[in-house]
Amino acid sequence: MTTQPALARRLGLGDAAAIGLGSMIGAGVFSAFAPAAAASGPWLLMGLVIAAIVALCNATSSAQLAAVHPVAGGAYAYGRAELGAWWGYLAGWSFVIGKIASCAAMALVFAAYAAPAGWERPVAIAVVVLLAGVNLLGVTRTALATKIIVAVVLACLAVAVTAGFAGPASPAAADATGAGPYGVLQAAGLLFFAFAGYARIATMGEEVRDPARTIPRAILLAFALAVAVYALVGTSLLHALGPDGLAASSAPLADAVDAAGWAWAQPVIRVGAAAAALGALLALIAGIGRTTLAMAREADLPPFLSAVHPRTRVPHRAEIAVALVVIGIVAFADLRGVIGFSSFGVLLYYLVANLAAWRQRPSVRRYPRAMQAVGAAGCVVLAATLPWQSVVAGVAVVIIGVAFRGIRLLLERRAAVEEE
C-alpha cells in the first residue's frame, strides 16, 4: 500500500503575506470602488471602514483557527473540525464556486487591459493556462511570482494616488448629501470583496513553515497593508473624481490620472491593472486548488482530485480541474460583474469561520469572543444588503450545493444498506 504524497511546508512569513496581499490588491483595487461609490455616494470611506472592521474580525478568527488547524482548506477544514461536516461543506462550496467566478473575472480584466481588440478571450484563456502552469511548478514559484507582481502593482498605484492628489479637488467631493445607511452597508459588502484575499493564506495552511506562528502574523500583516493601500486609493479617487464621477467611471484610476493632466501615466495604470489581475488570478487558482484538495479528501468533491504530485508537492489534479473550469467559463461568458456574487460566497465562508472560532475552547483563544460575534453579525448584514441579484444567485448556488451533497450522502447510505 503506497502512501499519498503530502503538501510540503516551504512558505515563510514574507511568502505567505505576499500571497495574501497579492490577492487583496488584485481583487478589488481596480474594480470595487466604482460600484461601491454608486451605492454610498460621498460616504464611500465610511463603507470602507465598515468593510475593514468586519474583515479585521474575520482575519483574527482565521488566524486563531489556523494556529490550531494548520491544514489545507481554510474555513472548510475549520468548519468541519469545530462545527461539523455540513458547516464545513457550506464554507468550502461557497468559496470554490464564488472564487471560480472571480478567476474568470480576473482573467477577463487582464485581457481587457493587455489584449488587442478582438483577442480578449484567447488572451484570457492563455493567461489562465500560464498561471496554472506556474502554480504546478511548486508553491515557492507561486510565491516568487506573486512578490514580483505585488511590487509592480504597488509602484503603479503609487503613481495613480500621487496623480489623484496632485490634481484639483472635484467640487462633488465636498457634497455632504447622498446614500443612506442601506447604501453605505451595500458599499461595505462590495468593498469586502477587496479584503477577501487573506483567505488564500489560510487555505495554504499545510505549506507554511511554523504555521501556528507564521499564519496568524501573515494574515494580519497582509490585512494591515491592504487597508493602508485601499484608504489611500479611495481618498485619492474621491479627491480627483468626486463620488458621482467615481460612480460613473469604468476605469477610475485611469480617469483620476487624466483629471490631473498626467496623460503620460496612462500606460502605467494599464500595466498596474493587468498586473493586479494577474496577481489575484495566480493566488486564486492556488487557493481554490487547496480547498478543492481538502474537500476531495473528505469525498465532498470527487476523491480523484485529492492527489498531490510527488515531486512538486502541489494538488496538481485539483489545480488542473480548476483551470479547465475557468477556461470553460471564460470562453463563453463575461463575468466582470461578479463582485457581488463573489462577495456573497466569501461572506458565507467567513460566517462559518467566525462561528468556528467562537466554538474554540478558551485555551487556544487569541482574540476576544466579541470580535467573532461582530464578524459573524457583519457577514450576515453585509451579505443581506448586497444587490438583490447577487443575493438571489448566491442563495441558488448554496441550494444546489446542499442538494448535491444531500443526494450523495443518500446514495451512500442506500449502498451501505444494500451491502449489509
Beta strands, then each sheet from edge to edge (+ up, - down):
end
